[in-house]
Amino acid sequence: MAPVTLMPKKPPRDWAWKRLTEPAGEKRPLNYRKPDFMLNAHGQTVRFHAPHPIVPAIERFMAFVRSVACADDAEDDCWQWIGGDTFRIDELTVTTPQRFIYQEATGEKLKSNESLFQLCQTPGCVRPSHREKKRVK
């Protein structure tokens, strides 16, 4: 007859609900650093993380712009946008690249009933001088 081998005994499971029912005096040491928590802008508790270096929005914008020759032979080159459909200004504000650069260049805030129309024929041009503001009903 073959010898019987016993399986090693499993360690007891560490259930979180059992730890909650333990008396308060029996604190178990943590084997990791306790995370820091903070409140976000909406008042929700979130895990704290080290802040990353913040690059100004205009620098991030210009990283997605390349200068190309204008399709209608204008004296100044077009700024072709190679990014996505939207541009995030800060944590809460998202807009179109055309509106962002127009507002930055002119210093005026566009109203919700105002739109920008492109004057040149270059697709994706975001140069503020190639845009015209019009009121839409």
PyRosetta script that sets phi, psi and omega in degrees:
from pyrosetta import init, pose_from_sequence

init()
pose = pose_from_sequence("MAPVTLMPKKPPRDWAWKRLTEPAGEKRPLNYRKPDFMLNAHGQTVRFHAPHPIVPAIERFMAFVRSVACADDAEDDCWQWIGGDTFRIDELTVTTPQRFIYQEATGEKLKSNESLFQLCQTPGCVRPSHREKKRVK")
pose.set_psi(1, 140.7)
pose.set_omega(1, -176.5)
pose.set_phi(2, -76.1)
pose.set_psi(2, 144.9)
pose.set_omega(2, 178.9)
pose.set_phi(3, -69.0)
pose.set_psi(3, 144.1)
pose.set_omega(3, -179.3)
pose.set_phi(4, -90.1)
pose.set_psi(4, 126.4)
pose.set_omega(4, 177.3)
pose.set_phi(5, -103.9)
pose.set_psi(5, 132.8)
pose.set_omega(5, 179.5)
pose.set_phi(6, -89.4)
pose.set_psi(6, 140.8)
pose.set_omega(6, 176.9)
pose.set_phi(7, -73.8)
pose.set_psi(7, 144.4)
pose.set_omega(7, 177.7)
pose.set_phi(8, -64.9)
pose.set_psi(8, 147.0)
pose.set_omega(8, -177.7)
pose.set_phi(9, -73.5)
pose.set_psi(9, 134.2)
pose.set_omega(9, 179.9)
pose.set_phi(10, -75.2)
pose.set_psi(10, 145.2)
pose.set_omega(10, 175.2)
pose.set_phi(11, -68.9)
pose.set_psi(11, 153.3)
pose.set_omega(11, -179.6)
pose.set_phi(12, -64.7)
pose.set_psi(12, 145.6)
pose.set_omega(12, -179.6)
pose.set_phi(13, -72.9)
pose.set_psi(13, 146.2)
pose.set_omega(13, -179.7)
pose.set_phi(14, -102.6)
pose.set_psi(14, 93.4)
pose.set_omega(14, -177.6)
pose.set_phi(15, -89.9)
pose.set_psi(15, 134.9)
pose.set_omega(15, -179.0)
pose.set_phi(16, -65.5)
pose.set_psi(16, -37.7)
pose.set_omega(16, -178.3)
pose.set_phi(17, -68.0)
pose.set_psi(17, -28.8)
pose.set_omega(17, 176.8)
pose.set_phi(18, -71.3)
pose.set_psi(18, -36.0)
pose.set_omega(18, 178.3)
pose.set_phi(19, -65.5)
pose.set_psi(19, -33.2)
pose.set_omega(19, 179.0)
pose.set_phi(20, -69.1)
pose.set_psi(20, -28.4)
pose.set_omega(20, -179.0)
pose.set_phi(21, -86.8)
pose.set_psi(21, -9.4)
pose.set_omega(21, 179.2)
pose.set_phi(22, -67.6)
pose.set_psi(22, 150.5)
pose.set_omega(22, 175.8)
pose.set_phi(23, -60.7)
pose.set_psi(23, 152.3)
pose.set_omega(23, -174.7)
pose.set_phi(24, -65.7)
pose.set_psi(24, -25.1)
pose.set_omega(24, -177.1)
pose.set_phi(25, -70.7)
pose.set_psi(25, -20.1)
pose.set_omega(25, -176.1)
pose.set_phi(26, -97.9)
pose.set_psi(26, 67.7)
pose.set_omega(26, 178.5)
pose.set_phi(27, -76.8)
pose.set_psi(27, 130.7)
pose.set_omega(27, 177.8)
pose.set_phi(28, -93.4)
pose.set_psi(28, 141.4)
pose.set_omega(28, 179.9)
pose.set_phi(29, -68.9)
pose.set_psi(29, 142.1)
pose.set_omega(29, 177.7)
pose.set_phi(30, -81.3)
pose.set_psi(30, 141.0)
pose.set_omega(30, 178.4)
pose.set_phi(31, -98.2)
pose.set_psi(31, 15.1)
pose.set_omega(31, 176.6)
pose.set_phi(32, -147.4)
pose.set_psi(32, 166.7)
pose.set_omega(32, 178.5)
pose.set_phi(33, -76.2)
pose.set_psi(33, 130.8)
pose.set_omega(33, -179.7)
pose.set_phi(34, -65.9)
pose.set_psi(34, 130.6)
pose.set_omega(34, -177.9)
pose.set_phi(35, -70.7)
pose.set_psi(35, 150.1)
pose.set_omega(35, 176.4)
pose.set_phi(36, -90.8)
pose.set_psi(36, 143.8)
pose.set_omega(36, -179.7)
pose.set_phi(37, -121.1)
pose.set_psi(37, 154.7)
pose.set_omega(37, 178.9)
pose.set_phi(38, -148.5)
pose.set_psi(38, 170.6)
pose.set_omega(38, 176.1)
pose.set_phi(39, -99.6)
pose.set_psi(39, 134.9)
pose.set_omega(39, 177.0)
pose.set_phi(40, -86.1)
pose.set_psi(40, -172.6)
pose.set_omega(40, -176.2)
pose.set_phi(41, -64.9)
pose.set_psi(41, -22.2)
pose.set_omega(41, -178.8)
pose.set_phi(42, -96.0)
pose.set_psi(42, 5.1)
pose.set_omega(42, 179.7)
pose.set_phi(43, 81.7)
pose.set_psi(43, 12.0)
pose.set_omega(43, 179.5)
pose.set_phi(44, -90.7)
pose.set_psi(44, 146.8)
pose.set_omega(44, 178.1)
pose.set_phi(45, -81.4)
pose.set_psi(45, 123.7)
pose.set_omega(45, 179.8)
pose.set_phi(46, -131.4)
pose.set_psi(46, 161.6)
pose.set_omega(46, 178.4)
pose.set_phi(47, -74.8)
pose.set_psi(47, 134.2)
pose.set_omega(47, -178.7)
pose.set_phi(48, -75.8)
pose.set_psi(48, 140.2)
pose.set_omega(48, 173.6)
pose.set_phi(49, -134.8)
pose.set_psi(49, 156.1)
pose.set_omega(49, -178.5)
pose.set_phi(50, -65.9)
pose.set_psi(50, 135.9)
pose.set_omega(50, -179.4)
pose.set_phi(51, -67.8)
pose.set_psi(51, 139.9)
pose.set_omega(51, 177.3)
pose.set_phi(52, -90.2)
pose.set_psi(52, 156.8)
pose.set_omega(52, 179.1)
pose.set_phi(53, -63.1)
pose.set_psi(53, 130.7)
pose.set_omega(53, -175.8)
pose.set_phi(54, -97.1)
pose.set_psi(54, 122.9)
pose.set_omega(54, 178.4)
pose.set_phi(55, -93.7)
pose.set_psi(55, 134.4)
pose.set_omega(55, 179.0)
pose.set_phi(56, -57.3)
pose.set_psi(56, 148.8)
pose.set_omega(56, -175.1)
pose.set_phi(57, -59.7)
pose.set_psi(57, -37.8)
pose.set_omega(57, -177.4)
pose.set_phi(58, -66.2)
pose.set_psi(58, -34.8)
pose.set_omega(58, 177.2)
pose.set_phi(59, -69.6)
pose.set_psi(59, -41.0)
pose.set_omega(59, 177.6)
pose.set_phi(60, -65.1)
pose.set_psi(60, -36.4)
pose.set_omega(60, 179.0)
pose.set_phi(61, -64.0)
pose.set_psi(61, -49.5)
pose.set_omega(61, -176.0)
pose.set_phi(62, -66.4)
pose.set_psi(62, -18.0)
pose.set_omega(62, 175.7)
pose.set_phi(63, -69.3)
pose.set_psi(63, -21.9)
pose.set_omega(63, 179.8)
pose.set_phi(64, -101.6)
pose.set_psi(64, 15.5)
pose.set_omega(64, -178.0)
pose.set_phi(65, -117.3)
pose.set_psi(65, 136.5)
pose.set_omega(65, 171.7)
pose.set_phi(66, -127.6)
pose.set_psi(66, 145.8)
pose.set_omega(66, -178.2)
pose.set_phi(67, -88.0)
pose.set_psi(67, 126.3)
pose.set_omega(67, 179.3)
pose.set_phi(68, -130.0)
pose.set_psi(68, 158.8)
pose.set_omega(68, 178.0)
pose.set_phi(69, -66.5)
pose.set_psi(69, 138.7)
pose.set_omega(69, -176.9)
pose.set_phi(70, -72.7)
pose.set_psi(70, 141.0)
pose.set_omega(70, -177.3)
pose.set_phi(71, -70.5)
pose.set_psi(71, -27.5)
pose.set_omega(71, -178.3)
pose.set_phi(72, -99.1)
pose.set_psi(72, 22.2)
pose.set_omega(72, 177.0)
pose.set_phi(73, 57.0)
pose.set_psi(73, 41.3)
pose.set_omega(73, 176.1)
pose.set_phi(74, -77.7)
pose.set_psi(74, 163.7)
pose.set_omega(74, -176.2)
pose.set_phi(75, -72.1)
pose.set_psi(75, -25.7)
pose.set_omega(75, 179.6)
pose.set_phi(76, -109.1)
pose.set_psi(76, 149.7)
pose.set_omega(76, -179.0)
pose.set_phi(77, -72.3)
pose.set_psi(77, 160.3)
pose.set_omega(77, 175.1)
pose.set_phi(78, -89.0)
pose.set_psi(78, 152.9)
pose.set_omega(78, 173.8)
pose.set_phi(79, -105.0)
pose.set_psi(79, 106.9)
pose.set_omega(79, -177.6)
pose.set_phi(80, -90.2)
pose.set_psi(80, 128.3)
pose.set_omega(80, -179.7)
pose.set_phi(81, -84.0)
pose.set_psi(81, 123.6)
pose.set_omega(81, -179.1)
pose.set_phi(82, -110.3)
pose.set_psi(82, 8.6)
pose.set_omega(82, 178.6)
pose.set_phi(83, -88.7)
pose.set_psi(83, -158.8)
pose.set_omega(83, -178.4)
pose.set_phi(84, -85.5)
pose.set_psi(84, -167.3)
pose.set_omega(84, -177.9)
pose.set_phi(85, -76.1)
pose.set_psi(85, -24.5)
pose.set_omega(85, -178.6)
pose.set_phi(86, -124.9)
pose.set_psi(86, 165.8)
pose.set_omega(86, 178.3)
pose.set_phi(87, -135.4)
pose.set_psi(87, 126.9)
pose.set_omega(87, 179.9)
pose.set_phi(88, -89.8)
pose.set_psi(88, 116.6)
pose.set_omega(88, -179.1)
pose.set_phi(89, -79.3)
pose.set_psi(89, -50.3)
pose.set_omega(89, 175.9)
pose.set_phi(90, -143.8)
pose.set_psi(90, -164.2)
pose.set_omega(90, -175.5)
pose.set_phi(91, -62.6)
pose.set_psi(91, -29.3)
pose.set_omega(91, -173.5)
pose.set_phi(92, -109.7)
pose.set_psi(92, -16.8)
pose.set_omega(92, -171.8)
pose.set_phi(93, -110.2)
pose.set_psi(93, 123.2)
pose.set_omega(93, 175.8)
pose.set_phi(94, -126.5)
pose.set_psi(94, 133.9)
pose.set_omega(94, -179.2)
pose.set_phi(95, -145.9)
pose.set_psi(95, -178.5)
pose.set_omega(95, 175.6)
pose.set_phi(96, -83.4)
pose.set_psi(96, 152.2)
pose.set_omega(96, 179.5)
pose.set_phi(97, -61.0)
pose.set_psi(97, -35.0)
pose.set_omega(97, -178.8)
pose.set_phi(98, -64.3)
pose.set_psi(98, -46.0)
pose.set_omega(98, 179.3)
pose.set_phi(99, -65.4)
pose.set_psi(99, -41.2)
pose.set_omega(99, -178.1)
pose.set_phi(100, -60.5)
pose.set_psi(100, -51.5)
pose.set_omega(100, -174.6)
pose.set_phi(101, -71.4)
pose.set_psi(101, -31.7)
pose.set_omega(101, 177.0)
pose.set_phi(102, -65.7)
pose.set_psi(102, -44.9)
pose.set_omega(102, 179.3)
pose.set_phi(103, -66.2)
pose.set_psi(103, -36.1)
pose.set_omega(103, 178.0)
pose.set_phi(104, -69.4)
pose.set_psi(104, -40.6)
pose.set_omega(104, -176.5)
pose.set_phi(105, -73.5)
pose.set_psi(105, -41.2)
pose.set_omega(105, -176.4)
pose.set_phi(106, -91.2)
pose.set_psi(106, -22.1)
pose.set_omega(106, -179.6)
pose.set_phi(107, 80.3)
pose.set_psi(107, 6.2)
pose.set_omega(107, 178.9)
pose.set_phi(108, -110.1)
pose.set_psi(108, 144.9)
pose.set_omega(108, 179.6)
pose.set_phi(109, -88.8)
pose.set_psi(109, 126.1)
pose.set_omega(109, 178.7)
pose.set_phi(110, -76.0)
pose.set_psi(110, 138.3)
pose.set_omega(110, 177.4)
pose.set_phi(111, -81.2)
pose.set_psi(111, 167.8)
pose.set_omega(111, -177.5)
pose.set_phi(112, -67.8)
pose.set_psi(112, -24.0)
pose.set_omega(112, -179.9)
pose.set_phi(113, -94.8)
pose.set_psi(113, 10.4)
pose.set_omega(113, 177.3)
pose.set_phi(114, -108.2)
pose.set_psi(114, 135.6)
pose.set_omega(114, 178.8)
pose.set_phi(115, -123.9)
pose.set_psi(115, 159.3)
pose.set_omega(115, 177.5)
pose.set_phi(116, -106.5)
pose.set_psi(116, 130.5)
pose.set_omega(116, 177.8)
pose.set_phi(117, -111.8)
pose.set_psi(117, 138.6)
pose.set_omega(117, -176.6)
pose.set_phi(118, -81.9)
pose.set_psi(118, 131.7)
pose.set_omega(118, -179.5)
pose.set_phi(119, -93.2)
pose.set_psi(119, -28.5)
pose.set_omega(119, -179.3)
pose.set_phi(120, -93.4)
pose.set_psi(120, 171.9)
pose.set_omega(120, -176.4)
pose.set_phi(121, -100.2)
pose.set_psi(121, 2.5)
pose.set_omega(121, -178.2)
pose.set_phi(122, -76.8)
pose.set_psi(122, 124.4)
pose.set_omega(122, 179.2)
pose.set_phi(123, -67.9)
pose.set_psi(123, 135.9)
pose.set_omega(123, 177.9)
pose.set_phi(124, 79.2)
pose.set_psi(124, 14.6)
pose.set_omega(124, -178.9)
pose.set_phi(125, -74.2)
pose.set_psi(125, 130.5)
pose.set_omega(125, 179.7)
pose.set_phi(126, -119.2)
pose.set_psi(126, 9.3)
pose.set_omega(126, -178.6)
pose.set_phi(127, -63.1)
pose.set_psi(127, 127.8)
pose.set_omega(127, -175.7)
pose.set_phi(128, -61.3)
pose.set_psi(128, -32.1)
pose.set_omega(128, 179.8)
pose.set_phi(129, -72.9)
pose.set_psi(129, -11.6)
pose.set_omega(129, 177.7)
pose.set_phi(130, -99.5)
pose.set_psi(130, 16.9)
pose.set_omega(130, -179.4)
pose.set_phi(131, -122.5)
pose.set_psi(131, 147.9)
pose.set_omega(131, 177.6)
pose.set_phi(132, -128.1)
pose.set_psi(132, 131.2)
pose.set_omega(132, -179.0)
pose.set_phi(133, -86.5)
pose.set_psi(133, 131.0)
pose.set_omega(133, 176.6)
pose.set_phi(134, -135.9)
pose.set_psi(134, 148.0)
pose.set_omega(134, 178.8)
pose.set_phi(135, -87.6)
pose.set_psi(135, 130.0)
pose.set_omega(135, -179.9)
pose.set_phi(136, -109.9)
pose.set_psi(136, 138.3)
pose.set_omega(136, -179.4)
pose.set_phi(137, -81.0)
pose.dump_pdb("model.pdb")
